[in-house]
Amino acid sequence: MTLIAIGFGAVFVLSFWLSAGTGKATGSSLAGVLAGLIAFGLLMAAYLAALAIWLRATLRSFVETYLPQLLEQLLLILEQVAPLRETI
């Protein structure tokens, strides 16, 4: 979670840094604002794409490794509870 927040903050820092550098180099605040907005949009799109790829890999790993184990444990519990339920 901390790495996600750091990545999100890095997008803002990099886009504002580019905005300030462009504005200073051109002497135009409008050019700086436009460069910052374009950079923010591109960086945010790239960050969200990377985050989606990471999330997909994490969920796939969970489904392939832990979900079968959880289902197996659940079936074992149900097998133990079924005779108790019949006696009640």
C-alpha positions in Angstrom: 0.0 0.0 0.0 2.9 2.3 0.8 4.4 1.6 -2.6 1.2 2.5 -4.3 1.0 5.8 -2.5 4.7 6.5 -3.3 4.0 5.8 -7.0 0.9 8.0 -7.0 2.9 10.9 -5.4 5.7 10.4 -7.9 3.3 11.1 -10.7 2.4 14.4 -9.2 6.0 15.4 -8.4 7.3 14.5 -11.8 4.5 16.4 -13.6 4.9 19.5 -11.5 8.7 19.3 -11.9 8.3 19.2 -15.7 5.8 22.0 -15.6 8.2 24.2 -13.6 11.1 23.4 -15.8 9.1 24.1 -19.0 7.7 27.3 -17.7 11.1 28.5 -16.6 12.8 27.5 -19.9 10.2 29.1 -22.1 9.4 32.0 -19.9 5.7 31.3 -20.3 3.5 30.0 -17.5 0.9 28.8 -20.0 3.5 26.5 -21.7 4.4 25.2 -18.2 0.8 24.5 -17.3 0.2 22.7 -20.6 3.4 20.7 -20.3 2.5 19.8 -16.8 -1.1 18.7 -17.7 0.2 16.6 -20.6 2.9 15.0 -18.5 0.4 14.3 -15.7 -2.0 12.6 -18.1 0.7 10.5 -19.7 2.4 9.6 -16.4 -1.0 8.8 -14.7 -2.0 6.5 -17.6 1.4 4.7 -17.5 1.1 4.4 -13.7 -2.4 3.0 -13.8 -1.5 0.6 -16.5 1.5 -0.7 -14.4 -0.8 -0.9 -11.4 -3.4 -2.9 -13.3 -0.7 -5.3 -14.5 0.6 -5.8 -11.0 -3.0 -6.3 -9.6 -3.8 -8.9 -12.3 -0.6 -10.8 -11.5 -1.3 -10.7 -7.8 -4.9 -11.9 -8.2 -3.9 -14.6 -10.6 -1.3 -15.8 -8.1 -3.9 -15.8 -5.3 -6.4 -17.8 -7.4 -3.8 -20.3 -8.5 -2.2 -20.9 -5.1 -4.3 -20.0 -2.2 -7.9 -20.4 -3.5 -7.6 -24.2 -4.0 -6.2 -24.5 -0.5 -9.0 -22.4 1.0 -11.7 -24.5 -0.8 -10.1 -27.7 0.3 -10.1 -26.5 3.9 -13.7 -25.5 3.6 -14.7 -28.9 2.2 -12.9 -30.6 5.1 -14.9 -28.4 7.6 -18.1 -29.2 5.8 -17.4 -33.0 6.0 -16.9 -32.7 9.7 -20.0 -30.6 10.3 -22.3 -32.8 8.1 -22.6 -35.7 10.6 -23.2 -33.3 13.5 -26.0 -31.6 11.5 -27.6 -35.0 10.8 -27.7 -35.9 14.5 -29.4 -32.6 15.4 
